[in-house]
Amino acid sequence: MGDQKIIPEKKQLEFLDWEFGVFFHFGIRSFFRGHKDWDNREMPASAFNPERLDCDGWIRAIRDAGAKYAVLVCKHHDGFANWPTKYSDYSVKASPWKNGEGDVVAEYVAACRKYGVKVGLYYSPAQWGGKVSFENDREYDDYFIGQIGELLSNYGKIDYLWFDGCGSENHEYDRARIVSEIRRMQPEILVFEMWDPDTRWVGNEDGYADMPNTSNVRRLDFSMNATRPLDLEGVRFLPAECDCMMRNTWFDCEENEDKIKSVEELMGMYEMSVGRGANLLLNIGPDSRGMLPEKDAARLAEFGREIRRRYGAPVPGFSPLAPDEKPDSFSIQAAENALVNRVVLEEDLTDGEHIEEFRVYAHLPHYTAKRVCVYQGCTMGHKAVCVFPTIRTARLTVEISRADGAYRVKDMRAYFA
């Protein structure tokens, strides 16, 4: 990038501070087990009847697990709207649930606000169900803007708008018009992917960020079906988000409780998403009752406890991070040796991301003048979780071996798990 400075917006840095969120795939598919995306099998709105809908329970559970934000599927590719949209008859108002007077989005937003969880709404522009058809691109865009307008105008402040590009590869949207309307209705909103993004898709749905994982990008992966990435106009700061499934389906639409991921696998995903400077968005599909399946909820709680066990409190006794006499070298020091097998590093991103390569050293417990390299990393970004074999040490050092511009290491903490 040379001397070009890519400065993140305050809301993008706040997004990175959210770190961990939960995706809720819920809708008409939750009532039709065995149905798949794009299978064109009818799913009548009359089947939608979550008699025990408990958005309060959803959000309380994820809050207790440590999630800072949530994303609700408001309309998936099938076209069914979880709110009483006036632009389609294929919605909750055509269902028997609450005699057609219900609104899943309203109950979800209220629960998020109650528990202090950031509000995210998912919307798929694709539409293959509900017998909705469009004569031309303009009519399709009007429908898109109309429904997005309802979501962004009727529920107060929305923190995050999550677009799914899957199914939109062959439609030319009026991008400028759509973006202008979104920014007019919610000036502070974060937008995932599409045409004026604040965050980006990591490029897979498995929950892992690659290494290096820089937020300074020139192009976007925007769909599993796209044949090539979307080129941006220059370099932009776009933090990555790693979306993934608790089971092996997004919706609760199969008998697949045996596919619920173990805590160990979830922790690997956490350490290779949040631990590589990205956010983790873990999906749970509420069931046809409108509740979190018991086993998924239990595993989520276990996952939250394990995150706290590993990273809730650093090894005591280490001093705050301080620069060494040697340039580009920083250390934390303890009075006595302690067992350590993890270091968490943070770069101050206020003026952009600059660190491109670093090494972590641990000084030996007896030959204290000597040290060994325990970790070699690339981008540090918002957070780098450096996991290595257990070592007993009283001094840990990070050396920045390559950076594009002036940088600042904000923090370094030692952990043992």
KEGU-164344 format. One record per residue (C-alpha): x, y, z; residue number from 1. Coordinates in pm, 1 decimal. Layout:
+----------+----------+----------+------+
!        x !        y !        z ! resi !
+----------+----------+----------+------+
!        X !        Y !        Z !  NUM !
...
+----------+----------+----------+------+
***
This chain:
+----------+----------+----------+------+
!        x !        y !        z ! resi !
+----------+----------+----------+------+
!      0.0 !      0.0 !      0.0 !    1 !
!    300.0 !    231.4 !     28.6 !    2 !
!    220.9 !    554.1 !    208.3 !    3 !
!   -156.5 !    520.5 !    163.8 !    4 !
!   -330.0 !    533.9 !    500.5 !    5 !
!   -649.2 !    335.0 !    535.7 !    6 !
!   -826.9 !    469.7 !    843.3 !    7 !
!  -1113.4 !    262.6 !    988.5 !    8 !
!  -1437.5 !    424.4 !   1095.6 !    9 !
!  -1523.2 !    427.6 !   1463.1 !   10 !
!  -1819.7 !    194.8 !   1403.8 !   11 !
!  -1589.3 !    -59.3 !   1237.4 !   12 !
!  -1363.3 !    -65.4 !   1541.7 !   13 !
!  -1671.0 !   -105.6 !   1761.0 !   14 !
!  -1777.6 !   -399.3 !   1541.8 !   15 !
!  -1445.0 !   -570.9 !   1608.5 !   16 !
!  -1499.8 !   -517.6 !   1980.0 !   17 !
!  -1823.7 !   -718.5 !   1950.1 !   18 !
!  -1608.5 !  -1021.1 !   1853.0 !   19 !
!  -1869.1 !  -1294.2 !   1898.6 !   20 !
!  -2226.9 !  -1301.4 !   1773.1 !   21 !
!  -2504.1 !  -1554.1 !   1712.5 !   22 !
!  -2695.7 !  -1602.3 !   1388.6 !   23 !
!  -3059.8 !  -1713.6 !   1403.9 !   24 !
!  -3187.4 !  -1887.0 !   1090.5 !   25 !
!  -3560.5 !  -1902.7 !   1153.9 !   26 !
!  -3856.8 !  -1883.7 !    919.1 !   27 !
!  -4082.4 !  -2095.0 !    702.9 !   28 !
!  -3801.8 !  -2351.4 !    650.0 !   29 !
!  -3813.5 !  -2425.3 !   1023.5 !   30 !
!  -4147.7 !  -2597.9 !    958.6 !   31 !
!  -4045.0 !  -2807.0 !    657.3 !   32 !
!  -3785.5 !  -3064.6 !    747.8 !   33 !
!  -3583.8 !  -3194.5 !    457.1 !   34 !
!  -3629.1 !  -2887.4 !    237.0 !   35 !
!  -3319.2 !  -2728.6 !     83.9 !   36 !
!  -3227.0 !  -2393.3 !    -66.5 !   37 !
!  -3343.2 !  -2355.8 !   -426.8 !   38 !
!  -3533.4 !  -2686.9 !   -430.9 !   39 !
!  -3850.3 !  -2497.8 !   -539.7 !   40 !
!  -4068.5 !  -2713.9 !   -317.2 !   41 !
!  -4366.3 !  -2518.8 !   -188.9 !   42 !
!  -4374.4 !  -2415.6 !    176.0 !   43 !
!  -4715.7 !  -2256.7 !    242.2 !   44 !
!  -4731.7 !  -1975.1 !    495.9 !   45 !
!  -5012.8 !  -2164.5 !    666.9 !   46 !
!  -4749.9 !  -2395.2 !    821.3 !   47 !
!  -4578.5 !  -2114.4 !   1011.7 !   48 !
!  -4697.9 !  -2135.8 !   1371.9 !   49 !
!  -4425.0 !  -2103.6 !   1642.0 !   50 !
!  -4666.0 !  -2136.0 !   1933.7 !   51 !
!  -4390.1 !  -2093.7 !   2197.3 !   52 !
!  -4178.1 !  -1829.2 !   2026.8 !   53 !
!  -3924.2 !  -1717.6 !   2286.4 !   54 !
!  -3695.6 !  -1448.1 !   2145.1 !   55 !
!  -3633.5 !  -1338.6 !   2503.6 !   56 !
!  -3490.4 !  -1683.6 !   2577.1 !   57 !
!  -3276.0 !  -1677.9 !   2261.2 !   58 !
!  -3111.1 !  -1349.2 !   2347.0 !   59 !
!  -3071.9 !  -1420.9 !   2717.9 !   60 !
!  -2891.8 !  -1745.5 !   2628.7 !   61 !
!  -2648.1 !  -1582.8 !   2389.1 !   62 !
!  -2587.0 !  -1291.1 !   2626.4 !   63 !
!  -2499.4 !  -1538.5 !   2901.2 !   64 !
!  -2260.7 !  -1717.6 !   2662.0 !   65 !
!  -2075.8 !  -1392.7 !   2598.0 !   66 !
!  -2214.6 !  -1295.4 !   2257.5 !   67 !
!  -2230.5 !   -920.4 !   2201.4 !   68 !
!  -2452.9 !   -920.1 !   1892.3 !   69 !
!  -2717.7 !  -1120.1 !   1711.3 !   70 !
!  -2838.6 !  -1147.8 !   1352.4 !   71 !
!  -3192.6 !  -1265.2 !   1271.9 !   72 !
!  -3290.5 !  -1397.0 !    930.1 !   73 !
!  -3580.0 !  -1169.4 !    839.3 !   74 !
!  -3623.7 !  -1302.5 !    485.1 !   75 !
!  -3428.5 !  -1593.0 !    340.8 !   76 !
!  -3400.6 !  -1692.2 !    -26.6 !   77 !
!  -3745.4 !  -1852.4 !     -7.8 !   78 !
!  -3903.0 !  -1507.1 !     27.5 !   79 !
!  -4099.2 !  -1564.3 !    349.8 !   80 !
!  -4098.1 !  -1248.5 !    564.2 !   81 !
!  -4078.1 !  -1279.8 !    942.1 !   82 !
!  -4258.3 !   -948.2 !    974.0 !   83 !
!  -4597.1 !   -834.4 !    833.6 !   84 !
!  -4462.5 !   -676.7 !    514.6 !   85 !
!  -4703.5 !   -491.8 !    290.6 !   86 !
!  -4502.1 !   -585.1 !    -18.1 !   87 !
!  -4584.7 !   -955.6 !    -17.8 !   88 !
!  -4858.4 !  -1192.9 !     97.6 !   89 !
!  -4591.7 !  -1448.5 !    183.4 !   90 !
!  -4525.9 !  -1350.1 !    543.1 !   91 !
!  -4630.7 !  -1396.7 !    904.5 !   92 !
!  -4955.8 !  -1211.8 !    834.4 !   93 !
!  -5067.0 !  -1502.5 !    613.9 !   94 !
!  -4998.4 !  -1755.7 !    889.2 !   95 !
!  -5216.0 !  -1881.8 !   1175.3 !   96 !
!  -4956.9 !  -1762.8 !   1428.6 !   97 !
!  -5123.0 !  -1502.2 !   1650.5 !   98 !
!  -5404.4 !  -1492.0 !   1394.7 !   99 !
!  -5177.1 !  -1323.4 !   1143.5 !  100 !
!  -5097.3 !  -1039.2 !   1383.4 !  101 !
!  -4752.0 !  -1157.6 !   1493.7 !  102 !
!  -4414.3 !  -1002.0 !   1420.1 !  103 !
!  -4100.3 !  -1206.6 !   1485.4 !  104 !
!  -3871.9 !   -913.1 !   1404.9 !  105 !
!  -4040.9 !   -690.0 !   1663.7 !  106 !
!  -4010.0 !   -953.0 !   1939.0 !  107 !
!  -3647.9 !  -1019.4 !   1849.2 !  108 !
!  -3549.0 !   -651.4 !   1848.0 !  109 !
!  -3721.4 !   -595.9 !   2183.3 !  110 !
!  -3528.3 !   -887.9 !   2335.4 !  111 !
!  -3195.5 !   -758.5 !   2203.1 !  112 !
!  -3258.9 !   -419.0 !   2357.8 !  113 !
!  -3366.1 !   -576.1 !   2686.2 !  114 !
!  -3037.0 !   -766.7 !   2721.9 !  115 !
!  -2801.9 !   -509.3 !   2570.9 !  116 !
!  -2723.6 !   -716.9 !   2260.4 !  117 !
!  -2652.2 !   -536.3 !   1932.2 !  118 !
!  -2932.4 !   -575.9 !   1676.6 !  119 !
!  -2850.4 !   -736.4 !   1342.1 !  120 !
!  -3101.0 !   -808.2 !   1065.1 !  121 !
!  -3036.4 !  -1046.4 !    774.1 !  122 !
!  -3206.1 !   -996.6 !    439.5 !  123 !
!  -3163.0 !  -1200.7 !    122.8 !  124 !
!  -3248.2 !  -1001.4 !   -190.0 !  125 !
!  -3309.3 !  -1331.4 !   -371.7 !  126 !
!  -3671.2 !  -1443.6 !   -401.0 !  127 !
!  -3784.3 !  -1780.9 !   -530.8 !  128 !
!  -4088.8 !  -1862.9 !   -316.1 !  129 !
!  -4429.8 !  -1718.9 !   -242.3 !  130 !
!  -4532.4 !  -1679.2 !   -606.4 !  131 !
!  -4376.2 !  -1332.7 !   -625.2 !  132 !
!  -4260.5 !  -1231.0 !   -973.2 !  133 !
!  -4118.6 !   -914.8 !  -1125.5 !  134 !
!  -4159.0 !   -779.8 !  -1476.9 !  135 !
!  -3827.2 !   -593.3 !  -1480.8 !  136 !
!  -3521.4 !   -501.1 !  -1275.2 !  137 !
!  -3673.8 !   -172.5 !  -1160.4 !  138 !
!  -3975.6 !   -352.9 !  -1012.1 !  139 !
!  -3743.0 !   -596.2 !   -833.2 !  140 !
!  -3542.3 !   -306.3 !   -687.2 !  141 !
!  -3859.2 !   -131.1 !   -572.1 !  142 !
!  -3960.5 !   -446.0 !   -386.7 !  143 !
!  -3613.5 !   -478.5 !   -233.7 !  144 !
!  -3605.8 !   -116.1 !   -118.5 !  145 !
!  -3962.1 !   -135.1 !      8.8 !  146 !
!  -3894.8 !   -433.5 !    233.1 !  147 !
!  -3558.6 !   -302.7 !    353.8 !  148 !
!  -3734.3 !     26.6 !    425.7 !  149 !
!  -3982.0 !   -148.8 !    653.9 !  150 !
!  -3700.4 !   -319.3 !    845.0 !  151 !
!  -3497.1 !     -0.8 !    880.1 !  152 !
!  -3785.2 !    235.3 !    958.8 !  153 !
!  -4022.0 !     42.1 !   1186.3 !  154 !
!  -3795.0 !   -100.5 !   1459.1 !  155 !
!  -3579.8 !    187.1 !   1582.5 !  156 !
!  -3201.6 !    187.4 !   1556.7 !  157 !
!  -3059.3 !   -117.7 !   1379.5 !  158 !
!  -2690.5 !   -180.7 !   1437.5 !  159 !
!  -2611.2 !   -422.7 !   1157.1 !  160 !
!  -2764.4 !   -507.9 !    820.0 !  161 !
!  -2652.3 !   -847.7 !    689.7 !  162 !
!  -2695.9 !   -901.6 !    317.1 !  163 !
!  -2664.7 !  -1245.5 !    161.7 !  164 !
!  -2539.3 !  -1221.4 !   -195.9 !  165 !
!  -2623.8 !  -1583.7 !   -275.0 !  166 !
!  -2880.9 !  -1593.4 !   -555.5 !  167 !
!  -2815.2 !  -1235.8 !   -666.4 !  168 !
!  -2529.9 !  -1309.6 !   -904.8 !  169 !
!  -2732.9 !  -1255.6 !  -1223.4 !  170 !
!  -2933.6 !   -949.6 !  -1125.6 !  171 !
!  -2806.9 !   -595.4 !  -1183.0 !  172 !
!  -2937.5 !   -391.2 !   -891.2 !  173 !
!  -2955.2 !    -13.5 !   -887.7 !  174 !
!  -2675.1 !     -8.6 !   -634.7 !  175 !
!  -2646.4 !    368.3 !   -588.3 !  176 !
!  -3018.5 !    405.4 !   -521.9 !  177 !
!  -3032.0 !    114.8 !   -276.2 !  178 !
!  -2723.5 !    225.0 !    -83.6 !  179 !
!  -2850.0 !    584.1 !    -67.1 !  180 !
!  -3180.9 !    472.2 !     83.0 !  181 !
!  -3015.2 !    248.6 !    341.7 !  182 !
!  -2774.7 !    521.6 !    454.5 !  183 !
!  -3057.4 !    776.9 !    463.9 !  184 !
!  -3277.0 !    560.8 !    686.1 !  185 !
!  -3001.6 !    439.5 !    921.0 !  186 !
!  -2693.4 !    667.4 !    893.3 !  187 !
!  -2496.1 !    481.6 !   1162.2 !  188 !
!  -2569.8 !    127.5 !   1047.1 !  189 !
!  -2300.1 !   -128.6 !    966.6 !  190 !
!  -2355.3 !   -308.4 !    636.5 !  191 !
!  -2222.4 !   -656.7 !    567.6 !  192 !
!  -2100.9 !   -721.2 !    212.5 !  193 !
!  -2284.6 !   -610.2 !   -103.3 !  194 !
!  -2203.5 !   -265.3 !   -246.5 !  195 !
!  -2115.1 !    -20.2 !     28.0 !  196 !
!  -1980.8 !   -258.1 !    291.2 !  197 !
!  -1847.7 !   -183.3 !    637.2 !  198 !
!  -1762.8 !   -549.5 !    706.5 !  199 !
!  -1685.3 !   -842.6 !    480.4 !  200 !
!  -1743.2 !  -1215.0 !    446.9 !  201 !
!  -1431.1 !  -1415.1 !    525.4 !  202 !
!  -1495.9 !  -1629.4 !    216.6 !  203 !
!  -1613.7 !  -1955.7 !    375.6 !  204 !
!  -1895.1 !  -2076.4 !    599.8 !  205 !
!  -1677.8 !  -2292.1 !    823.4 !  206 !
!  -1586.2 !  -2030.0 !   1084.1 !  207 !
!  -1216.6 !  -1988.0 !   1008.7 !  208 !
!  -1003.2 !  -1692.7 !    899.7 !  209 !
!   -686.2 !  -1759.1 !    704.0 !  210 !
!   -343.0 !  -1631.5 !    798.3 !  211 !
!   -259.9 !  -1359.0 !    719.7 !  212 !
!   -599.8 !  -1198.6 !    771.3 !  213 !
!   -574.1 !   -832.0 !    687.6 !  214 !
!   -863.8 !   -586.7 !    708.4 !  215 !
!   -707.7 !   -381.9 !    426.7 !  216 !
!   -858.8 !   -538.9 !    115.6 !  217 !
!   -899.9 !   -463.3 !   -255.7 !  218 !
!  -1171.6 !   -718.8 !   -336.4 !  219 !
!  -1456.1 !   -910.0 !   -176.8 !  220 !
!  -1578.9 !  -1266.4 !   -183.8 !  221 !
!  -1954.7 !  -1208.6 !   -178.8 !  222 !
!  -2120.2 !  -1537.6 !   -268.2 !  223 !
!  -2049.5 !  -1910.5 !   -268.2 !  224 !
!  -2183.0 !  -1913.7 !   -627.7 !  225 !
!  -1985.9 !  -1618.0 !   -762.9 !  226 !
!  -1718.5 !  -1706.8 !  -1017.1 !  227 !
!  -1486.0 !  -1424.1 !   -914.9 !  228 !
!  -1445.2 !  -1174.0 !   -630.1 !  229 !
!  -1595.4 !   -825.7 !   -644.5 !  230 !
!  -1325.5 !   -564.1 !   -708.0 !  231 !
!  -1335.2 !   -254.0 !   -490.6 !  232 !
!  -1236.0 !     97.6 !   -586.8 !  233 !
!   -899.1 !    102.0 !   -413.6 !  234 !
!   -805.3 !    -43.7 !    -76.0 !  235 !
!  -1063.7 !    -34.3 !    202.2 !  236 !
!  -1059.3 !   -125.6 !    569.6 !  237 !
!  -1316.3 !   -406.0 !    596.8 !  238 !
!  -1298.1 !   -635.1 !    900.4 !  239 !
!  -1385.1 !   -997.2 !    830.4 !  240 !
!  -1667.8 !  -1197.3 !    982.8 !  241 !
!  -1663.0 !  -1578.3 !   1000.7 !  242 !
!  -2014.4 !  -1722.4 !    985.5 !  243 !
!  -2064.1 !  -2090.0 !   1064.4 !  244 !
!  -2316.6 !  -2346.7 !   1183.9 !  245 !
!  -2362.8 !  -2511.0 !   1523.0 !  246 !
!  -2482.5 !  -2822.6 !   1335.0 !  247 !
!  -2445.2 !  -2892.3 !    962.6 !  248 !
!  -2757.0 !  -2700.5 !    854.8 !  249 !
!  -2854.1 !  -2337.5 !    899.2 !  250 !
!  -3221.2 !  -2404.8 !    976.9 !  251 !
!  -3358.2 !  -2660.6 !   1220.6 !  252 !
!  -3479.9 !  -2865.1 !    926.7 !  253 !
!  -3319.5 !  -3206.8 !    972.5 !  254 !
!  -3278.0 !  -3471.8 !   1240.0 !  255 !
!  -2912.2 !  -3388.7 !   1294.6 !  256 !
!  -2853.8 !  -3342.6 !   1667.0 !  257 !
!  -2557.4 !  -3577.4 !   1628.4 !  258 !
!  -2390.0 !  -3309.7 !   1415.1 !  259 !
!  -2372.7 !  -3047.5 !   1691.4 !  260 !
!  -2012.0 !  -2933.9 !   1713.8 !  261 !
!  -1806.9 !  -3017.5 !   2019.4 !  262 !
!  -1675.6 !  -2747.0 !   2250.5 !  263 !
!  -1323.1 !  -2828.7 !   2134.2 !  264 !
!  -1417.4 !  -2771.5 !   1769.0 !  265 !
!  -1600.4 !  -2449.2 !   1854.3 !  266 !
!  -1297.2 !  -2325.7 !   2045.3 !  267 !
!  -1079.5 !  -2396.6 !   1742.7 !  268 !
!  -1315.3 !  -2184.0 !   1536.1 !  269 !
!  -1305.7 !  -1909.1 !   1798.4 !  270 !
!   -926.1 !  -1907.2 !   1810.1 !  271 !
!   -904.7 !  -1902.4 !   1429.2 !  272 !
!  -1162.0 !  -1624.4 !   1387.0 !  273 !
!  -1158.3 !  -1388.9 !   1685.1 !  274 !
!   -801.0 !  -1504.3 !   1742.5 !  275 !
!   -707.1 !  -1391.0 !   1391.2 !  276 !
!   -860.7 !  -1046.2 !   1408.7 !  277 !
!  -1206.5 !  -1136.6 !   1271.8 !  278 !
!  -1551.7 !  -1177.3 !   1427.0 !  279 !
!  -1724.3 !  -1511.1 !   1483.2 !  280 !
!  -2095.0 !  -1544.4 !   1394.6 !  281 !
!  -2222.4 !  -1883.9 !   1512.5 !  282 !
!  -2560.8 !  -2000.5 !   1386.0 !  283 !
!  -2833.6 !  -2176.2 !   1583.3 !  284 !
!  -3161.7 !  -2263.7 !   1413.8 !  285 !
!  -3458.7 !  -2218.2 !   1650.4 !  286 !
!  -3706.6 !  -2504.5 !   1616.8 !  287 !
!  -4069.0 !  -2502.3 !   1505.8 !  288 !
!  -4178.4 !  -2420.7 !   1860.0 !  289 !
!  -3986.3 !  -2094.2 !   1829.6 !  290 !
!  -3733.5 !  -2203.5 !   2091.5 !  291 !
!  -3363.3 !  -2286.5 !   2087.9 !  292 !
!  -3322.2 !  -2665.2 !   2069.8 !  293 !
!  -3214.3 !  -2784.8 !   2414.7 !  294 !
!  -2890.3 !  -2951.7 !   2301.5 !  295 !
!  -2781.9 !  -2650.6 !   2096.6 !  296 !
!  -2854.2 !  -2415.8 !   2385.2 !  297 !
!  -2659.6 !  -2639.1 !   2623.0 !  298 !
!  -2360.6 !  -2651.4 !   2388.0 !  299 !
!  -2370.3 !  -2273.5 !   2347.6 !  300 !
!  -2356.1 !  -2235.3 !   2726.2 !  301 !
!  -2062.4 !  -2479.5 !   2744.9 !  302 !
!  -1884.3 !  -2286.9 !   2470.9 !  303 !
!  -1928.2 !  -1959.5 !   2658.7 !  304 !
!  -1790.9 !  -2114.0 !   2976.0 !  305 !
!  -1486.0 !  -2247.6 !   2791.3 !  306 !
!  -1411.3 !  -1907.7 !   2637.2 !  307 !
!  -1419.4 !  -1758.8 !   2986.3 !  308 !
!  -1207.1 !  -2041.5 !   3127.6 !  309 !
!   -934.5 !  -1993.5 !   2869.1 !  310 !
!   -944.0 !  -1617.2 !   2827.6 !  311 !
!  -1139.1 !  -1476.2 !   3119.7 !  312 !
!   -831.7 !  -1390.0 !   3329.6 !  313 !
!   -465.7 !  -1365.4 !   3227.0 !  314 !
!   -183.0 !  -1527.2 !   3420.9 !  315 !
!   -135.9 !  -1299.5 !   3725.6 !  316 !
!    183.8 !  -1114.2 !   3801.7 !  317 !
!    290.0 !   -995.6 !   3457.5 !  318 !
!    359.5 !   -625.2 !   3416.6 !  319 !
!    184.2 !   -409.1 !   3156.4 !  320 !
!    334.1 !   -412.9 !   2808.4 !  321 !
!    641.5 !   -189.4 !   2780.1 !  322 !
!    891.9 !   -114.9 !   2500.9 !  323 !
!   1237.5 !   -270.9 !   2520.6 !  324 !
!   1564.2 !    -94.7 !   2447.2 !  325 !
!   1576.0 !   -282.9 !   2118.8 !  326 !
!   1362.6 !   -119.5 !   1844.4 !  327 !
!   1033.2 !   -287.7 !   1752.6 !  328 !
!   1046.3 !   -503.4 !   2066.0 !  329 !
!    801.3 !   -505.6 !   2358.7 !  330 !
!    781.1 !   -723.9 !   2670.0 !  331 !
!    578.2 !   -820.7 !   2973.0 !  332 !
!    765.6 !   -931.4 !   3285.8 !  333 !
!    674.1 !  -1128.4 !   3598.9 !  334 !
!    863.8 !  -1158.7 !   3928.0 !  335 !
!    840.6 !  -1539.0 !   3913.0 !  336 !
!    818.3 !  -1802.6 !   3642.7 !  337 !
!    469.4 !  -1919.3 !   3549.0 !  338 !
!    318.2 !  -2167.0 !   3305.0 !  339 !
!    204.0 !  -2002.4 !   2981.1 !  340 !
!     65.4 !  -2150.8 !   2658.5 !  341 !
!   -118.1 !  -1856.7 !   2505.9 !  342 !
!    -48.1 !  -1492.1 !   2438.9 !  343 !
!   -309.8 !  -1243.4 !   2322.3 !  344 !
!   -182.6 !   -941.5 !   2128.5 !  345 !
!   -372.6 !   -635.2 !   2013.3 !  346 !
!   -273.7 !   -368.0 !   1764.6 !  347 !
!   -415.4 !    -18.9 !   1806.1 !  348 !
!   -616.5 !     19.3 !   1484.7 !  349 !
!   -723.7 !    379.9 !   1536.3 !  350 !
!   -490.4 !    497.0 !   1259.4 !  351 !
!   -518.8 !    179.1 !   1056.3 !  352 !
!   -372.0 !   -169.5 !   1046.8 !  353 !
!      4.9 !   -179.3 !    989.5 !  354 !
!    167.2 !   -484.9 !   1150.0 !  355 !
!    235.9 !   -753.5 !    888.8 !  356 !
!    467.8 !   -993.5 !   1070.3 !  357 !
!    568.4 !  -1057.4 !   1431.7 !  358 !
!    729.2 !  -1314.6 !   1658.6 !  359 !
!    663.6 !  -1404.6 !   2021.6 !  360 !
!    952.7 !  -1514.7 !   2242.0 !  361 !
!    956.1 !  -1670.6 !   2587.4 !  362 !
!   1264.4 !  -1639.1 !   2807.1 !  363 !
!   1380.3 !  -1969.7 !   2950.8 !  364 !
!   1306.5 !  -2048.2 !   3317.6 !  365 !
!   1672.4 !  -2105.0 !   3423.1 !  366 !
!   1886.3 !  -1967.1 !   3139.8 !  367 !
!   1693.1 !  -1643.1 !   3168.1 !  368 !
!   1926.4 !  -1451.2 !   2937.4 !  369 !
!   1820.4 !  -1683.5 !   2655.7 !  370 !
!   1484.0 !  -1712.5 !   2487.3 !  371 !
!   1298.7 !  -1930.1 !   2237.1 !  372 !
!   1052.8 !  -1832.2 !   1965.9 !  373 !
!    716.1 !  -1982.6 !   2058.3 !  374 !
!    501.9 !  -1825.7 !   1784.7 !  375 !
!    542.6 !  -1657.6 !   1448.1 !  376 !
!    248.0 !  -1461.4 !   1316.4 !  377 !
!    140.3 !  -1235.8 !   1032.3 !  378 !
!   -119.6 !   -963.5 !   1080.4 !  379 !
!   -196.1 !   -878.2 !   1442.2 !  380 !
!   -503.4 !   -662.8 !   1393.7 !  381 !
!   -777.0 !   -632.5 !   1652.8 !  382 !
!   -664.4 !   -947.4 !   1830.3 !  383 !
!   -409.9 !  -1222.3 !   1769.5 !  384 !
!   -448.9 !  -1531.6 !   1986.6 !  385 !
!   -110.6 !  -1705.0 !   1981.0 !  386 !
!   -132.8 !  -2066.7 !   2100.1 !  387 !
!    185.7 !  -2266.5 !   2161.6 !  388 !
!    315.5 !  -2558.2 !   2374.2 !  389 !
!    325.2 !  -2487.9 !   2746.0 !  390 !
!    639.8 !  -2320.7 !   2872.9 !  391 !
!    745.1 !  -2189.8 !   3213.0 !  392 !
!    864.0 !  -1832.6 !   3182.7 !  393 !
!    881.1 !  -1494.6 !   3355.4 !  394 !
!    930.5 !  -1281.3 !   3045.9 !  395 !
!    747.7 !  -1270.7 !   2713.1 !  396 !
!    853.5 !  -1054.2 !   2422.3 !  397 !
!    690.1 !   -962.1 !   2093.2 !  398 !
!    905.9 !   -834.0 !   1810.5 !  399 !
!    756.2 !   -665.3 !   1505.5 !  400 !
!    955.8 !   -784.1 !   1207.4 !  401 !
!    755.3 !   -611.9 !    934.6 !  402 !
!    507.3 !   -322.8 !    932.5 !  403 !
!    359.4 !    -95.5 !    668.1 !  404 !
!    375.9 !    239.1 !    842.3 !  405 !
!    385.5 !    354.0 !   1201.6 !  406 !
!    212.2 !    110.1 !   1435.7 !  407 !
!    129.8 !     74.9 !   1804.6 !  408 !
!     97.4 !   -250.1 !   1997.5 !  409 !
!   -189.0 !   -183.3 !   2235.2 !  410 !
!   -171.5 !   -484.1 !   2465.8 !  411 !
!     -9.9 !   -819.5 !   2537.0 !  412 !
!   -147.3 !  -1071.1 !   2787.4 !  413 !
!    -31.9 !  -1416.8 !   2892.2 !  414 !
!   -272.1 !  -1708.5 !   2953.2 !  415 !
!   -251.5 !  -2070.3 !   3059.4 !  416 !
!   -529.4 !  -2314.4 !   2975.0 !  417 !
+----------+----------+----------+------+
***
